């Protein structure tokens, strides 16, 4: 497998590990995602107030894009079945997994190509996951499933600025901007090569 594809799937730290440890790391992050989906969220209308975005992005950064996607997708699915709300949809799991994939890819693929400041990487992750995952997948799915009588941009405005989804997103991205630089300084996490 080429270096590009390995970096797409695993972070440099996880890539060095034996297969059994890779599985164990993914399983631990699945468990973290499940806990986040069960205990750190509540829904009000079409808005989910949670820490899912920041946790999913951190999982992607720690595991790498592909492994992070798997951990977050499974974590979302199992978390739903343990703590259900409405009907299960894989679209939400896809968006959650893509948050991890985008985060892992930005952090680890860009490291080899361009030396970017950690805050610039986090800004790229924040904008990308907001546009692609939150607006592009989650909101579009919700608009089609529940509210397609309202014009799409009216629905988006109401969801983000009336119901407060933008505040949820900003809090999650602020958590990333606070935690990732701290994590990079912790001796154990320095070996992760973030």
N, C-alpha and C positions, 0 to 999 in steps of 0.2 A: 504494500500500500504506500502510495507516495506521501511525502511530508505534508503536502497541502491537505490531503484527505484526512490524514491522522490529526492534523491541527483543527480541522473542521469538526472532528468527533470529540477529541479529548483535549483538555488543557495540558500543557507540558508536564505538569506535576503528575497528573493521572496517567498520562501516556507512558511514563517510566515504570509504573507499577505493574505487578503481575496481574493476570486476568482475574484471579479471585479478589484481589484488592480493588480492582476497577469495579467489579460487581458490587462489592461492599460499599464503596463510595457512592455509587449510584443509588443503592438501596437506602443509605442514610439520608441522601437528599430527597428521595421519594418520601421517606418518613417525615422530613422537615416540611415538605410541601403539603403533605396530608394534615399535619398539625396546624399549619398556617391556614389551610382551607376550612378546617373544622373550628378552630378557636379564635382566629384573628380576623373574622369577617362577619358582617351582617348585611342584609339586603333591605332596601327600602325602595319599593317600586322597581324600576329597571336599573337602579344604581346599587352597586356592590361596594360597600365601605370595607376595605380590607388592606392587608399588607402584601397581597399576592404579587403585585408588580415588583416591589423591591426584593422580595424573597426569590421570585423566579429569576430576576436579573442576577442576583448574587449566586444562585445555583449555577447559572450559565457561566459566570465568570470563574467560579471554582472548579466546575467539572469540565467545561468546554461546551461548545455549541451542540453537538449531536447528543452527547450524554446528558446534558442539561435539558434538552428537548424531551428526551425519553422520561427523565425523572419528573419533570413538571407536568407532562401530559398524564402520566400514570398517577401522580400525586393529585391532580385535579379530579380525575375519574374516581379514584378510591375515596378521596375526601368527599365527593358528592354522595357516593353511596353510603358513607358513614353518617353524613350530615346533609341530607337532601333538601333542596329548595326548588320546587317546580320540577320540570322535566329535565333529564340529563341531555346535554347536547355536546357532541365532540368538538363543535366549533369553539367553545370557550376553552376547552383543553388544548386545541390547536393554537389559539392565541397565547395561552399561558406558556406552552412549549416553545412557541416562536420567540417569546420574550427572552427565554433562556438561550435559544439558538443565536439570536441577534447579539446578545450580550457577550456570549462566549466567542463568537466570530469576531466581533469588533475588538475585543480585548486581546485575543491571541493571534489572529491573522494579521492585524495591523501592526503588531509588534515587530514582525519580520520585515514588513514592507516599509513602514514609515514610523519613526519614533514620535509618537504623539503623547502629549501630556495626559495624565490620568483624567483630568477634568474635561478635556476635549473629548476623550473617549466616552466619558459618562454623558456628555452633552449629545453626542451622536447616538448613543444608546437610548437616551431619554426621548429625543425627537423621533427616532425610528420606531421605537416600541409604541409610543403614543399614536403616531400616524398609522402604522401598519396593524398593530395588534388591538389597541383600545378602540380607535375610531374605525379602522378598516375592517376588522373582523368582528369584534364584540358588538360595537354599536350597530353596524350594518346588519348583523344577524338579529339583534333585538328589534331593529326597525322592521325587518321583513317578517319576523315571527309574531310580533305583538302590535305593531303600531304603523303598519304601512299605509294607513289612510292619511296620515300627516306627511307633508313634504319632508324629504330626508334632512335637509339642512335646518328646518324648523325643529325636527326631532333632535338633531345633534345639539342645537343651541339649548333646547330645554334640558336635555340629559346632562350636558356639561356645565351650563351656567345657571340653570334654575334649580336642578336637583343636586348639583354640587359634585359631579364626577370629576370636574377639572381640579377641584380642591383635593380629592382623593389621589389623583394622579400626581399633583405637585408635592403632596406629602410623601408619597412613595419615592419620587425622584430625589427629593431632599434627603431622605434616608440614605439613598445610594451615595449621594455626594458627601454625606457625613461618614458613612461606614467604610466605603472602599479605601480611602486614604488611610484610615486607622488600621484596617485589616492589613494593608501593605506593610505597615510598620511592626506588626506583631511578629516576633521571631519565628514562630511555627509557619505562619503564612508567607514569610519571605521565601521559603522553599517552594512555594507554589508558582513562583516566577510570574507574578501578575504585572 
